[in-house]
Amino acid sequence: MQNAAAIVYTSCTKIMHNNCPCSLREVVFRPVIEWVNEALEKAEITERCYVINSGEEAVTEYAKENPVYIRKAESGHPVLSAGEWISLHRDCNILVIGAEAVFTDPEVLKAAYKRHTEQNEKLTIIASGGREALMKELSSSAFWIRADFLEEVMAAATESDKNGNQFLVTAMKLLSDAGVVAGTHIAGKKEINMRAESGAEVLTANAAARTMIFRKLCEEGVEFMCLDGIIIAPSVKIGAGTKILPGTIIKGNTEIGENCVIGPNSYIEDSTIGNGTEVNSTQVRSSVLEKDVKIGPWSQVRPGCVIHEGCKIGDYVEIKNSEVGARTAVAHLTYIGDADVGEGVNFGCGCCIANYDGQHKHRTKIGNHAFIGCNTNLVAPVELEDFAYTAAGTTVTKKVPEYSLAVGRAKQENIEGWVKKHDAIKIK
């Protein structure tokens, strides 16, 4: 957008829990200021500065190379603290917008800018609706303003305006004195000037954001039976025909394919889920599940995993930093850590890869079509070649060659009459 810049300001003076500024409170797992920044990026407004009350170090992360100014105590509208930056952008039209304006819409910003420039307005206020909405939202409204006129308003701002609520009133009075009226762009979106400052407002914003996300996903063919306990971040992509069941949380840079079933009560973060995969009451973090994988319930995929096509992972299974080959079955009660597992492997119940010796982690390699008997312990570093088998209860400490059976348990002995001699309760 040519000759356009933005001042993103924090109007909230409160510091929330853990010294978190209002602008960094999260709405559906995304800091409010990040919602605003994304809208500015989509509107192609790259030149901007930030005026904040606190949290300079944290906000700078989101400001990137753009300058951050600390608002002077009781200095009136935050714009007054950005005078240095404004003087460098005298040829621009400047968008003034709150950092807590979570539902900033790039299309609304562009439409308002078009009106502002085509009608050569000095000031164009963005309102959610008609006159009543405009008057109610005036102190929190975003607006486009010519930089030269902005400097006039700054010069006219009175010392009595300690909280900045009269800044737009001052601007409109200057226009009125000159026989000019302020322009108004009606956005037609009731949430456009909604702020997420107090805890209650953040809660309201979360509810509104969830609804917006659900509607968008429904339009894209995602299915919901009901929305109980479901939270999906705006960054998540989900394919058509996928069903999201209650209690499911999906966040981060996650992409889910088509015709999947996710949930109930699943958690997925920064992961890729292939077509036709079922994730039932399972946590998946920073991993890849290829197509037609079935996992859960009550399992966990920790970061760094790749679960290949057609795998079946049952209940109470934990997989960490491992690659599991196609069509491998891990039925239940098993831990796989730091391992490279081949195709078509079968894990019996209660297997464990002992990957940590108390000082270092070691990897385990399991070849294609191996069979891991129940309650097998694989003490890393160790390797099982293709078609290697382990007997139930075996502890494996050295390589098992292909087509071999590893037996690592003591031979069973039966001591007849032992119970009668040692357990009086069982004596008949």
Salt bridges, closest charged atoms under 4 A:
GLU34 OE2 - ARG30 NE 3.81
GLU38 OE1 - ARG30 NH1 3.12
GLU38 OE1 - LYS42 NZ 3.78
GLU41 OE2 - ARG48 NH2 2.95
GLU47 OE1 - HIS89 NE2 3.10
GLU100 OE1 - ARG195 NH1 3.74
ASP105 OD2 - LYS189 NZ 2.19
GLU107 OE2 - LYS110 NZ 3.32
GLU121 OE2 - ARG115 NH2 2.93
ASP148 OD2 - ARG146 NH2 3.35
GLU151 OE1 - ARG90 NE 3.28
ASP177 OD2 - LYS173 NZ 3.19
GLU197 OE2 - ARG195 NH1 3.50
GLU220 OE2 - LYS216 NZ 2.74
GLU223 OE1 - LYS243 NZ 3.62
GLU290 OE2 - HIS308 ND1 3.06
GLU309 OE2 - LYS291 NZ 3.99
ASP315 OD1 - HIS332 ND1 3.96
GLU318 OE2 - ARG302 NH1 2.70
GLU323 OE2 - HIS308 NE2 2.60
ASP338 OD2 - LYS320 NZ 2.78
ASP340 OD1 - ARG363 NH2 3.05
GLU343 OE1 - ARG327 NH2 3.04
ASP357 OD2 - HIS362 NE2 3.00
GLU383 OE1 - LYS399 NZ 3.87
GLU385 OE2 - LYS399 NZ 3.65
